[in-house]
Amino acid sequence: MGRVSDAKTRLMDAVSELLWTGSYGSTTIDQICEKAGVKKGSFYYFFDSKCELAVEALEASW
């Protein structure tokens, strides 16, 4: 049985917080990954772009 990861949830939480405290344009993928505690490869495993992550995170919060 494989290890269960919460990386996707942590990425969504991180981008939500960064967007509320800053702006979309000034938030980088590196900042998101650092805040979430995940590697950039994990980011791209779950999402194709920062836009895709932001949309999914905003939809989940509605």
C-alpha distances in whole Angstrom, upper triangle without the diagonal:
4,7,9,12,16,18,19,21,22,24,25,26,28,30,31,32,34,36,37,38,39,40,37,40,39,36,34,30,30,32,29,26,28,28,24,23,21,22,24,22,19,22,23,20,20,24,27,29,30,32,29,27,31,31,28,28,32,31,28,31,33
4,6,9,13,14,16,18,19,20,22,23,25,26,28,29,31,32,34,35,36,36,34,36,36,32,30,27,27,28,25,22,24,25,21,20,18,19,21,18,16,19,19,16,17,21,23,26,27,29,26,24,27,28,25,25,29,28,26,28,31
4,6,10,12,14,15,16,18,20,21,22,24,25,26,28,30,31,32,33,34,32,34,33,30,28,24,24,25,22,20,21,21,18,17,15,16,19,17,14,17,18,15,16,20,23,25,25,27,25,22,26,27,23,23,27,27,24,26,29
4,7,9,11,12,13,15,17,17,19,21,22,24,25,27,28,30,31,31,29,32,31,27,26,23,23,23,21,18,20,20,16,15,14,16,18,16,13,16,17,14,14,18,21,23,23,25,22,20,23,24,20,20,24,23,20,23,26
4,5,8,9,10,11,13,14,15,17,19,20,21,23,25,26,27,27,26,28,28,24,22,19,19,20,17,14,16,16,12,12,10,13,15,14,10,12,14,12,11,15,18,20,20,22,19,17,20,21,18,17,21,21,18,20,23
4,6,5,6,9,10,11,12,14,16,17,18,20,21,23,24,25,23,26,25,21,20,18,18,18,15,13,15,14,10,11,10,13,15,14,11,12,15,13,11,14,18,19,18,20,18,15,17,18,15,14,18,18,15,17,20
4,5,5,6,9,10,10,12,14,15,16,18,20,21,22,22,20,23,22,18,17,14,14,15,11,9,12,11,7,8,7,9,11,11,7,8,11,10,9,11,15,15,15,17,15,12,15,17,14,13,17,18,15,17,20
4,5,5,6,9,10,11,12,14,15,17,19,20,21,21,19,21,21,17,16,13,15,15,11,10,13,13,9,11,9,11,12,12,8,8,10,9,7,9,13,13,13,14,12,9,12,13,10,10,14,14,12,14,17
4,5,5,6,9,10,11,12,14,15,17,19,20,20,18,21,21,18,18,15,16,16,12,12,14,12,9,11,11,14,15,15,12,11,14,13,10,12,15,16,14,16,14,10,12,13,10,9,12,13,10,12,15
4,5,5,6,9,10,11,12,14,15,17,18,19,17,20,19,16,15,13,14,13,9,9,10,8,5,8,8,12,13,14,11,10,14,14,11,13,16,16,14,16,15,11,13,15,13,10,14,15,13,14,17
4,5,5,6,9,10,10,12,14,15,16,16,14,17,16,13,12,10,11,10,7,7,9,8,5,8,8,10,10,12,9,7,11,11,9,10,13,12,10,13,12,8,10,12,10,9,12,14,12,13,17
4,5,5,6,9,10,11,12,14,15,15,13,17,17,13,14,12,14,13,9,10,13,10,8,12,12,14,14,15,12,10,13,13,10,10,13,12,10,12,10,7,7,9,8,5,9,10,9,10,13
4,6,5,6,9,10,11,12,14,15,14,17,17,14,15,13,15,12,9,11,12,9,8,11,12,15,16,18,15,13,16,17,14,14,17,16,13,14,14,10,10,12,11,7,10,12,10,10,13
4,5,5,6,9,10,11,12,13,12,15,14,11,11,10,11,9,6,8,9,6,5,9,10,13,13,16,14,12,15,16,14,14,16,15,12,14,14,10,10,13,12,9,12,15,13,13,16
4,5,5,6,8,10,10,10,9,12,12,8,9,9,11,9,6,9,11,8,8,12,12,14,14,16,14,11,14,16,14,12,14,12,9,10,11,8,7,10,10,7,9,12,12,12,15
4,6,5,6,9,10,10,10,13,13,11,13,13,15,12,9,12,14,11,11,15,15,18,17,20,17,15,17,19,16,15,17,15,12,12,13,9,7,10,10,6,7,11,10,9,12
4,5,5,6,8,10,11,14,13,10,13,13,14,11,9,12,13,9,10,14,16,18,18,21,19,16,19,21,18,18,20,17,14,15,16,13,11,14,14,10,11,14,13,11,15
4,5,5,6,7,8,11,9,7,9,11,12,8,7,11,11,9,11,14,15,17,17,20,18,15,18,20,18,17,19,16,12,13,15,12,10,14,14,11,12,16,16,14,17
4,6,5,5,6,9,9,7,10,12,14,11,10,14,14,12,13,17,18,20,18,21,20,17,19,21,19,17,18,15,11,12,14,11,8,11,13,10,10,14,14,13,15
4,6,7,9,12,12,11,14,15,17,14,13,16,17,14,15,19,20,22,22,24,23,20,22,24,22,20,22,19,15,15,17,14,11,14,15,12,11,15,15,12,14
4,7,10,12,11,10,13,15,16,13,12,16,15,13,15,18,20,22,22,25,23,21,23,26,23,22,23,20,16,17,19,17,14,17,18,15,14,18,18,16,18
4,7,9,7,7,11,14,15,11,12,16,15,13,16,19,20,22,20,24,23,20,22,25,23,21,22,18,15,15,18,16,13,16,18,15,15,19,19,17,19
4,5,5,6,10,13,15,12,12,16,17,15,17,20,21,22,20,23,23,19,21,24,22,19,20,16,12,13,16,14,11,14,16,14,14,17,19,17,19
4,6,5,8,11,13,12,11,15,16,15,16,19,19,20,18,21,20,17,18,21,19,16,16,12,9,9,12,11,8,11,14,13,12,15,17,16,18
4,6,8,11,13,12,13,16,17,17,18,21,21,21,18,21,21,18,19,22,21,18,17,13,10,10,14,14,11,14,17,16,16,19,21,20,21
4,6,10,11,10,11,14,15,14,17,19,19,20,18,21,21,18,19,23,21,19,18,15,12,13,16,15,13,16,19,17,17,21,22,21,23
4,7,8,7,7,11,11,11,13,16,16,16,14,18,18,14,16,19,18,16,16,12,9,11,14,12,11,14,16,14,15,18,19,19,21
4,5,5,6,9,10,11,12,14,14,13,11,15,15,12,13,17,16,14,14,11,8,11,13,12,11,15,16,15,17,20,20,20,23
4,5,5,6,9,10,10,12,11,10,8,11,11,8,10,13,13,11,11,8,7,10,12,10,11,14,15,14,16,19,19,20,23
4,5,5,6,9,10,10,10,9,7,11,12,10,12,15,15,14,14,12,10,14,15,13,14,18,18,17,19,22,22,22,25
4,5,5,6,8,10,10,11,10,14,14,11,14,17,16,15,16,14,11,14,16,13,13,17,18,16,18,21,21,20,23
4,5,5,6,8,9,10,9,12,11,9,12,14,13,12,14,12,9,12,13,10,11,14,14,12,15,18,17,17,20
4,6,5,6,5,6,6,9,9,7,10,12,12,12,14,12,11,14,15,12,13,17,16,14,17,20,19,19,23
4,5,5,6,8,9,12,12,11,14,16,16,16,18,16,14,17,18,15,16,19,19,17,20,22,21,21,25
4,6,8,10,12,15,13,12,16,17,16,16,18,17,14,17,18,14,15,18,17,15,17,20,19,18,22
4,6,9,10,13,11,10,13,14,13,14,17,16,14,17,16,13,14,17,16,13,16,19,17,17,21
4,7,10,12,10,10,14,15,14,16,18,18,16,19,19,16,17,20,19,17,20,22,20,21,24
4,7,8,6,7,11,11,11,13,15,15,14,18,17,14,16,19,18,16,20,22,20,21,25
4,5,5,7,9,10,12,13,14,14,14,18,17,15,17,20,19,18,22,24,22,24,27
4,5,5,6,9,10,10,11,11,11,15,15,13,16,18,18,17,21,22,22,23,26
4,5,5,6,9,10,11,12,13,16,15,14,17,19,18,19,22,23,22,24,27
4,5,5,7,9,11,12,13,16,14,12,16,18,16,16,20,21,19,22,25
4,5,6,6,8,9,9,12,11,9,12,14,13,13,17,18,17,19,22
4,5,5,6,7,9,12,10,10,13,15,14,15,18,19,19,21,24
4,6,8,10,12,14,12,11,15,16,14,16,19,19,19,21,24
4,7,9,11,12,10,8,12,13,11,12,16,16,15,18,20
4,6,7,9,6,6,10,11,9,11,14,14,15,17,19
4,7,8,6,8,11,12,12,14,16,17,17,20,22
4,5,5,7,9,10,11,12,14,16,17,19,21
4,5,5,6,9,10,10,12,14,15,17,19
4,5,5,6,9,10,11,12,14,15,17
4,6,5,6,9,10,11,12,14,16
4,6,5,6,9,10,11,12,14
4,6,5,6,8,10,11,12
4,5,5,6,9,10,11
4,5,5,6,9,10
4,5,5,6,9
4,5,5,6
4,5,5
4,6
4
